[in-house]
């Protein structure tokens, strides 16, 4: 997630550099062709009409992409709330076995980091050795979905607390409900991760942006090349930049600047849960020297 208001110009330029380069090449080519070979010009109204239509399509695409990005952020907000709720419930209900409370608090921290890794298609076991016992790591490593296996460990511990009469049926129901919400949040995040925008949709939009720029270039041939080419590149810049932003934010669980900051959120959860159980080894909030945080 971008956290700094002062974004370096190199970042937006890196998104559109190749598109702007292509625009420069074909606009220079069209101008040379029109000036030295065949004089040809189109009415500016055609380019204006097509540009308006593309702007409407692009705004719709950006809106749909933002909805996915915002849904991802709401999912992780729910994970923060339910992680806190799980441990506060456990501390209030289970007053006879503090060891289980601490084990589940650490496992919940590990679950948050593991889920972030899982959604990024990285090693979901990478950070678990700081929060989960070696035996549990060996057990969950056999599962394809490591975060789901960790939630299963939660449920087994709660079931054991009930069988040992350390919590009652009401307590078990409340704790199981919180774990069910965590499971639901994980499923919603996986749905976003595994549902991609159709590739032809993006290719079609890019094609019409280039078509608009070609027609606009043919409509501005009466201008001097020192005016026409920079003007065309300036007009192309917001179209390409908005299209690239829409493309980036439609997949919010990657490792890119505009993504949901899952690692930073997991660190916040770690701080909260460790303080709840009275742990003194509390880390600082995650920061970054870059203009974004992951």
C-alpha positions in Angstrom: 0.0 0.0 0.0 1.3 3.4 -0.9 1.8 5.4 2.3 3.9 8.4 1.2 2.1 11.4 -0.4 5.3 12.2 -2.2 5.5 9.4 -4.8 8.7 9.5 -6.8 8.1 10.3 -10.5 10.0 7.2 -11.4 7.2 4.9 -10.2 4.3 6.2 -12.5 6.9 6.6 -15.3 7.9 3.0 -14.9 4.3 1.9 -15.4 3.8 3.7 -18.7 7.3 4.1 -20.2 6.8 1.5 -22.9 3.4 2.8 -23.9 4.7 6.4 -24.1 7.6 5.2 -26.2 5.4 3.4 -28.6 3.2 6.5 -28.8 6.3 8.6 -29.6 7.4 6.2 -32.3 4.1 5.9 -34.2 3.2 9.6 -33.8 6.6 10.6 -35.3 6.1 8.0 -38.1 2.7 9.3 -39.0 3.9 12.9 -39.0 6.8 12.1 -41.3 4.5 10.1 -43.6 2.0 12.9 -43.8 4.6 15.6 -44.3 6.8 13.9 -46.8 4.7 11.3 -48.6 1.0 11.7 -48.6 -1.0 14.6 -47.0 -3.7 13.0 -45.0 -5.8 14.3 -42.1 -9.0 13.2 -40.2 -11.6 15.4 -38.6 -10.9 16.0 -34.9 -14.5 15.1 -34.1 -13.8 11.4 -34.7 -11.0 11.4 -32.2 -13.0 13.4 -29.7 -15.9 10.9 -29.9 -13.7 7.9 -29.6 -11.8 9.4 -26.7 -15.0 10.1 -24.8 -16.1 6.5 -25.2 -12.8 5.1 -24.1 -12.8 7.4 -21.1 -16.2 6.0 -20.0 -15.0 2.4 -20.4 -11.8 3.2 -18.6 -13.7 4.7 -15.7 -15.9 1.6 -15.4 -12.7 -0.6 -15.4 -11.1 1.5 -12.7 -14.3 1.4 -10.6 -14.5 -2.4 -10.8 -10.8 -2.8 -10.0 -11.1 -0.4 -7.0 -14.0 -2.5 -5.7 -11.8 -5.6 -5.6 -9.0 -3.6 -3.9 -11.4 -2.2 -1.3 -13.0 -5.5 -0.6 -9.5 -7.0 0.0 -8.8 -4.2 2.5 -12.1 -4.8 4.3 -11.4 -8.5 4.5 -8.1 -7.9 6.2 -9.9 -5.4 8.5 -12.2 -8.2 9.5 -9.2 -10.4 10.1 -7.8 -7.8 12.5 -11.1 -7.6 14.4 -11.6 -11.4 14.6 -8.0 -12.1 15.6 -8.4 -9.7 18.6 -11.8 -11.1 19.4 -10.6 -14.7 19.4 -7.9 -14.1 22.0 -10.0 -11.8 24.2 -12.7 -14.4 24.2 -10.2 -17.1 25.0 -8.6 -15.1 27.9 -12.0 -14.4 29.3 -13.4 -18.0 28.9 -10.4 -20.1 29.7 -9.0 -19.1 33.0 -7.6 -22.6 33.9 -5.1 -23.2 31.1 -2.9 -20.1 30.3 -0.6 -22.3 28.3 -3.3 -23.0 25.7 -4.2 -19.3 25.6 -0.6 -18.4 24.8 -0.2 -21.2 22.3 -3.3 -20.2 20.4 -2.4 -16.5 20.5 1.0 -17.3 18.9 -0.7 -19.6 16.4 -3.1 -16.9 15.4 -0.2 -14.5 14.8 1.5 -17.2 12.7 -1.8 -17.8 10.8 -1.9 -14.1 9.8 1.6 -14.2 8.4 1.0 -17.6 6.8 -2.2 -16.3 5.1 -0.3 -13.4 3.6 2.3 -15.7 2.2 -0.3 -18.1 0.9 -2.2 -15.3 -0.9 1.0 -14.1 -2.5 1.8 -17.7 -3.6 4.9 -17.8 -1.5 6.1 -20.2 1.2 3.3 -20.3 3.8 5.6 -22.0 6.3 8.4 -19.4 6.1 7.7 -17.4 9.2 5.8 -20.1 11.2 8.8 -21.3 13.2 8.6 -18.1 15.3 5.1 -18.8 16.4 4.2 -22.5 16.1 5.9 -25.5 17.6 8.0 -27.8 15.4 5.5 -30.6 15.7 2.7 -28.5 14.4 4.8 -27.2 11.6 5.5 -30.8 10.6 1.8 -31.5 10.8 0.5 -28.5 8.8 3.3 -28.8 6.2 1.6 -31.9 4.8 -1.5 -29.8 3.9 -1.9 -27.9 0.7 -3.6 -25.1 2.5 -1.4 -24.3 5.5 -3.6 -21.5 7.0 -6.7 -23.8 6.9 -4.7 -26.4 8.7 -3.7 -23.9 11.4 -7.4 -23.0 11.9 -8.1 -26.7 12.3 -5.5 -26.8 15.1 -7.4 -23.9 16.8 -10.6 -25.9 16.6 -9.0 -29.0 18.0 -7.6 -27.1 21.0 -11.0 -25.6 21.7 -12.6 -29.0 21.5 -10.1 -30.3 23.9 -10.7 -27.4 26.4 -14.4 -28.3 26.3 -13.8 -32.0 26.8 -11.5 -31.2 29.8 -14.3 -29.0 31.1 -12.2 -25.8 31.1 -14.8 -24.0 29.0 -18.5 -24.6 28.7 -20.7 -25.2 25.7 -21.5 -21.5 25.3 -17.8 -20.6 25.3 -17.1 -23.3 22.7 -19.9 -22.0 20.5 -18.6 -18.4 20.7 -15.0 -19.4 20.0 -16.0 -21.7 17.1 -18.1 -18.8 15.6 -15.0 -16.5 15.6 -12.9 -19.2 13.9 -15.7 -19.7 11.4 -15.5 -15.9 10.6 -11.7 -16.2 10.2 -12.3 -19.1 7.8 -14.8 -17.1 5.9 -12.5 -14.1 5.5 -9.7 -16.4 4.2 -12.2 -17.9 1.7 -13.2 -14.4 0.4 -9.5 -13.5 0.1 -8.8 -16.7 -1.9 -11.8 -15.9 -4.1 -10.3 -12.6 -5.1 -6.9 -14.1 -5.6 -8.2 -16.9 -7.8 -10.7 -14.9 -9.9 -8.9 -12.9 -12.6 -10.3 -10.3 -14.9 -10.6 -11.8 -18.4 -7.4 -11.0 -20.4 -9.3 -10.1 -23.6 -11.0 -7.3 -21.6 -7.7 -5.6 -20.9 -6.3 -6.3 -24.4 -9.4 -4.8 -26.0 -9.2 -1.7 -23.9 -5.5 -1.2 -24.8 -6.3 -1.7 -28.5 -8.9 1.0 -28.4 -6.6 3.4 -26.5 -4.0 2.9 -29.2 -6.6 3.3 -31.9 -7.8 6.6 -30.4 -4.2 7.8 -30.3 -3.6 6.8 -33.9 -6.8 8.7 -35.1 -5.8 11.7 -32.9 -2.4 11.7 -34.5 -3.9 11.8 -37.9 -6.2 14.6 -36.8 -3.3 16.8 -35.6 -1.1 16.6 -38.6 -1.6 20.3 -39.4 0.4 21.1 -36.3 4.2 21.4 -36.2 5.9 18.1 -35.1 7.4 19.9 -32.1 3.9 20.6 -30.9 2.0 17.6 -32.2 4.2 14.8 -30.8 4.5 16.2 -27.2 0.8 17.1 -27.2 -0.1 13.5 -28.2 2.1 12.0 -25.5 0.6 14.4 -22.9 -2.9 13.3 -23.9 -1.9 9.6 -23.9 -0.3 9.8 -20.4 -3.6 9.8 -18.3 -5.2 7.1 -20.4 -2.2 4.7 -20.1 -1.6 5.6 -16.4 -5.2 5.0 -15.4 -5.3 1.7 -17.3 -2.1 0.6 -15.5 -3.5 1.6 -12.1 -6.7 -0.3 -12.8 -4.7 -3.4 -13.8 -2.5 -3.2 -10.7 -5.2 -2.8 -8.1 -7.5 -5.5 -9.5 -5.1 -8.0 -8.0 -4.4 -6.8 -4.4 -2.6 -9.8 -3.1 0.7 -9.6 -5.0 3.9 -7.9 -3.9 3.4 -4.5 -5.5 3.2 -1.0 -4.1 -0.5 -0.6 -4.5 -1.4 -4.0 -2.9 -3.0 -4.7 0.5 -0.3 -4.4 3.1 -0.8 -7.9 4.5 2.6 -8.2 6.3 2.2 -4.8 8.0 -1.4 -5.7 9.1 -0.1 -9.1 10.4 2.6 -7.2 12.4 -0.2 -5.0 13.9 -2.1 -8.1 14.9 1.1 -9.5 16.4 1.6 -6.4 18.6 -2.0 -6.5 19.8 -2.1 -10.2 20.6 1.2 -10.2 22.4 0.1 -7.3 24.5 -3.1 -9.1 25.3 -1.4 -12.1 26.7 1.2 -10.0 28.6 4.2 -10.9 26.4 7.1 -8.5 26.8 8.7 -9.4 23.4 6.5 -6.9 21.4 7.9 -5.8 18.0 7.6 -2.3 16.6 5.1 -1.5 13.9 6.4 -2.4 10.4 7.8 0.6 8.6 9.5 1.1 5.2 12.0 3.5 3.8 10.2 3.3 0.5 7.0 5.1 -0.4 4.9 2.0 0.1 4.6 -0.8 2.7 3.6 -4.5 2.1 
